[in-house]
């Protein structure tokens, strides 16, 4: 049974500043792997497929943690859950900083994935403690600071890794997260729980979805290596099918499911999830392949870029992504979601095909990556807006949670597939993939992106459906 609680006490600028500091530091910690992935692959002797796994494990963990964090926040209060989540993140950052090998680094990234659930909880805290008008401004500030932190992490990771070591590129932002968490604990008042109806957490669903995602990553990442061991590959595929079937069955029967799959029967939600998956497969190819191509030695077909240079080259893409959200919001309001998504899909397909056809100059990669990042931001923002406005207010969290899980699965599938393409395209005795493997990855991503136009055609012109 729900009960009415006293309103949370108001907060001042210092408490909002503490949440902003937390957003900056977590954004920086989240972004350090992408520009330094080629460096990490060299130092830890990783294959492209293993590097792909490292680049997505944090997001996969975040997709599992976020819906659980929201329910815990409702039950125990947002501040309490945020502080505990950040304790897990800090432990993960320290494990990543001290990691001597890939398995330990993967463990650190799994723990760091808890940070994905912290940003929505920060929004809940702001809404609980501030009037509606002020909370919108504060949410915008915190969101902007997270993006700013991600840009800072992208730029700083390379110089820190090359000037000090890869250990310090994890350690420094982790220390900042620790400091920001202490500030939040001291400055943010406790917010009362908002739900006492006894709705439980869907632990079976969480375990089965975890098993499904982990097995999917193994199948995609190791598939090329296991062709010579068909029984092992078949066993993984059967295990994947068992986990996936079990998860669907549990979610359909759960009283309080982690992900309410019945939402997929609503046309607006189902189409948004399909589009999000296809678009994120295309985006992930550029996100993974472009830094790899920058790092290919200059005496072959690459540029021999350092981690510092890669971070600098990726900055325009990060800026484009930060601008995409507001642009998409304005476009959806004036033109409707279908027009924005159509423009984004076409822009992404052009960017990916451009990367496949022209990648002999640095500016080719910079422009192509920026186009894909802008297109992804346009599409995903439009999909989230469309989904949130097509369901009842009480179903907003459930529907957008489905889009979040779909986004992570699409990104993970795209990265693992392109990583497997590079691994399969690496000649025996060499550590440098053939140039044709990069071209194949970009073309495949463009083809998948173009397929989404078949779904876009069935969308209504407005946001509602």
N, C-alpha and C positions, 0 to 999 in steps of 0.2 A: 504494500500500500504506500502511495506517495504521501509525503507530509510537506507542510509549508515551513520554510526556514526563514530566519531573519535575513534581510539583505546583507550582502558582503559590504564591509566598510570601504569607503572611497580611498583611492590611492593618489599619490602625487607624482610629479615628474621623475623623482628619484627611482620609484618602483618601476615605472615604464622604462626608464633608462637602463635599469638592471635587466629587464627582459630584452631590451635592444642589444645590450652587451652580450647576452646569451645567444641571441640570433646571429650576431657578427661572428662570435667565436665558433659556434657550431657550423655556420656556413663555411668558414675557413677550413675547419677540420674535415668537413665532408668533401671538399673540392681538391684535396692535395694529391689524390691518386691519379686523376686523369692526365695532367701534364707530365707527371713523372713515371707513368706506366712503362715506357720503354726502358728507363733507367732501372726500375725495379725488376723488370724482366731480365736485364743483363746481370744485375747483382745477385739475384736469387735463381738464376739459370732456369727461367720459366719458358715454356712454350707459348705461342700465341693463344692457344686455347686456355691455358692456365692463367694467362694475363687477362683474358676475357672474363674468366670466373672471378678473379680478384676485383675487377672493375664493377661488378654487379652485386656482389654478395651483400654489401651494405644496404642497397635498395630493396633486395629481397627480404632482408630482416625487417626493414622499415615497413614494408607492406603487411607483414604479420603483426608487428607491434602496434601500429597506429589504431586499428579498431579496438584492440584490447585496452590501450591507453585511454581512449575516450570513455570506455565503460568504467574503468577504474577511477577516472577523474570525476565522473558522475557520482560514483559511490563514496569516494573518500575525500574529494576535493582536489581541484586542479593543482594547487601549490604542492601538496604532499606528493602527488604522482610525478610532477615535473622534477622535483628535487631528487627523487629516487631514480627516475629514468636517467638523469644526468650523472648520477653516481655510476650507473652501468656504463654510460658513454665514456666517462673519465677512465674507468678501468679498461675499457676497450682501447682508448687512445694510448694508455701506458703500455698495454700489451703489444699494440702495433709498433710503438716506439722501441720496445726492447726485443722485438721479434728477430730471431736468428735465421728463420727459414720461412717458407711459404705457408705450411700448415699453421704455425703460430700467428703469422700475419693475418691469415684468413679468420682465425678465432678472434683476433682483435677487431677486425672489420665487422664480424657478426655482432659483437657487443656494441660497437659504435652505431650500428643500425638503429639502436633505441632512440637516437636523436631525431629520427623522422617523426616520431610521435610527439615530440616536445613542442614543435611549432604550433600545431592545432591547439594543444593545451594552453599555450601562451595566449592564443586568441580567446579561448574560453575565459582565462583569468582576466583579460582586459575587459571583456564584455560583462563579467561579474562585478567588477569594481568601478566601472565608469559609466556615465550616461551614454545613451545611444550615439549622439553626435560626436562626443569625445572619443568613444571607443573605436569608431570608424577611422578617425585620424590616427589613433594609436596603433591600430592593426596595420594601417598603411605604412607607418613608420617602422614597425617591427619587421614587416615583410620586406621593405626596402633595405633595411640593415642586413637581413639574411642574404639577400642578393649581393649587397656590397661586400659582405664577408666572404662569399663564394668567389667573387672576383679577386679579392685580396689574396685568398688562398691559392687561386690559380696562378697569380703573378709571383707570389713569394715562395711557393713550394720548390720550384726549380733552383733558385739561388740558395735557399737553405740546404737543400739536398746536396748540391754540388759544393757549396762553400763549407758546410759543416759535415752533415751526413744525412742519409735517408731517415735515420732514427730521430733526428731533431725536427724534421718536417712534420712528424706526428707529435712530438713532445711539446713544441712551442704552442700550437693551438690548443692542445690538451690543457696546458697550464692556464691558458686564457679561459677555457671552459670551466675549470675548477674555480677560478676567481669569480667569474660571472655567476656561477651556481651559488657561491657563498653570498654574493650580493642579493640574489633573488630570495634566498632563505632568510636574510636579515631584513630586507626592505619590503617584501611583499607580504601583506597580511593573509591569514588563512581564509579561504573561501569555504562556505558550508557545502556539504554534499547536496546535490540536486535531485538525487533519486534514491529512494529506500524501498523500492518495490520488490526487491529480492531477485530480480532478474540475474541469472548466473552468467558467468563467462563460458563461452563455448570452447572448453578445453579440447574435447575430441576433434572439433572442427579445426582448431589451431594446429594440433599434432598432425592431422591428416593433410592439411594444406601445406604444412612445412615439409612433410614427406614428399608430397607431389612436386613442389618446387625444387627441392634438393635433387630428387631423382631425375626430373626434367633437365636440370643443369648438367647432371652426370651423363645423361644420354646424348645431349647436344655437344658437350665438351669432349667426351671420350669416344663418341661414335666412330670417328675416323680411325682412331687407334685400335678400336675393338672389332673392326671388320674381319681381322684374322682370327678373332675369338667369337664366332657367331653365337655360341651358347651363352656367353656372358652378356653379350649385347641383348639377346632375346630375353634373358632373365631380367635385365634392367627395364626393358620395355614392358614386360608383364608386371613388374613391380610398380611402374609408373601407372599403368592402367588400373591396378588394384587400388593404389592410393587415390587416384582421381575419382574412381567410381565410389569408393568409400566416403570420400569427402562430400561428393554431391548427395549421396544418400543421407549422410548425417545432417548436412545443412538443410535439406528439405524437411527433416523431421524435428529439428531442434526448436525448442520454445523461444530461445533468444540466439539465433544463429550469428556466427561471426560475420558471414556475408550472406545476406538474404537473396538467394538465387531466384526467388520468385519475382524479384524486380526485373529480371531479364525478359520476362514475358511482356513487359510494357515496351511498346515500340521505341519510344524516345530513349529509354535507358539501354535497351538491347543494341540499338544501332549505334549509340554513343560508345558502348564498350567495344563493338567490332571495329569502329573507326579508330578509336584510341589504340587498340592493339596494332592495327596495320600501320598507323602513322608512327607509332613508337618503334616498330621494327625498322622502318626506314630511317628514323632519327638515329637510332643506336648504331647503325652502320657507320655513319659519318662520325659520330662521337668516338667510336673505337678505332676506325681505320685511319682517320686524318692524323692523329698523333703518331701512329705507327709509321705512316708514310713520311712524316717529317723526320723521323729518326733513322730511316734507311740511309746507309752510308752514301756520301756524296759521290764516291767513285763508281757508283752503280747508277740507279735511276732516282735516288732520293736526295736528301739535303743535309744529312748528318747533323741535324739540329740537336742542341743540348736541351736538357730539361728546362733551363731558364728561357731559352728561345722558344720552345714549344708553348710554354705558358704565355709568353708575349703574343705569339701568333694566334692563340686561342681566345685572346681577350675580345676582339671584335665580335666573335660569336656569342660570348657571354653578354656583351652589351646589347646585341640584337635580341637575345632572349629576354633581357630585362625590359626592353621596350615593347616586346610583343604583347604582353599582358594588357597594358592600357590600350594599345591600338586595337586589339581584338575586342575588348569590352566596348569601345566606341563603335566598332564595326558591327557587332552583334546588335547593339541598340538601334543603329540606323538602317542596317541592311538585312539583319537576320542572320542566324547561325549558319544556314546553308551557304550563303554567299561567302562568308568568312572562311568556312572550312574548304570550300571549293578553291578559293584563291590560295589558301595555305597548302593544299595538296598539290596544286599545279606548281607552285613556287618550289616545294620540296622536290618534286620529280625533276624539275629543271636543274636544281642545284646538284642532285645526285648524278644525273646524266652528265652534267658539266664536269663533275669531278672524275667520272669515268673516262671522259673524252680528253680532258685537259688537266694535267697534274704535273706539268714539267716546270712550273714556276711557283714560288712560294705564294704569290698573290692569288693564283688559281685556287689553292687549298684554303686560304684565308677567306676569300669571297664565297666559295662553295659552302664552307662550314657555316659562315654567317647566314647565308640564305636558308640552309636547313634549320639552323637554330631559330631564326625568325619564323619560319613556316611552322615549326613544331609548337612554338609559343602561341601563335595565332590559333592553330587547330585545337590544342589541348585546352586553352582557356575557353574557347567557344564551346567545346564539348562539356566542360564542367559547368559552365553557365547554363547551357541547354538542359543538362541533366537536373541541376538544382532547381530550375524554374518549371520543370515539367512534372514534378511530383508534389505531393502535399508537404507542408512545412515539416511535419513530424518525420517524414521519410527522407529528408534531405541528406542526413548523415549516412544512411544506409545506401542510398543511390550513389552518392559521390564516393563512398567507400568501394563500391563495385568498380567504378571508373579507376580509382587508385590502384586496386589490385590488378586490373587489366593493363594499366599503364606499365606497371613493374614487370608483369609477365611478358608483355610485348618487347620491352627494352631488353629483358634478360634473354629472350629467345633470339632477338636480332644480334646482340653482342656475341652470344655463344655460337651462333651459326657463322657469323663473319670470322670469329676466332678460329673455328674449325676449318673454314675455307683457307685462311692463311696457313694454318698448320698443314693441311693437305697440299697446299701449293708451295711448300718449302722443300727444295731439292735435298736429297739425301746427302748428309755431310755438311750442309750449309745451315746457317741460322737466319738467312735472309729469304723471305718469301719471294716467289716470282712476281714480277709486275702484273702479270695477267691475273693473279689471285686478287689483287686490289681492285682491278677493273671488274672482275666477276662479282665481288662483294658490292660495289657501288651499283652495278646494273641490276643485280638481284633486288637490292633495296628499293631502287627506282620502280621496278616492276611491281613489288608488293605495295608500294605507295600508290601507284596508279590504279591498282585494283580497288582501292578504297573509293574511287569515283563511282563505282557501281552502287555502293551503299549511299553515297552522298546524293545520288539522283533520286532516291526514295525519301529523302528528308523533306519536311515541310519548309516553307520559306521563312517562317517565323521561328521564335524560340519554342513556343508551345507546339505540342503535337497531339 
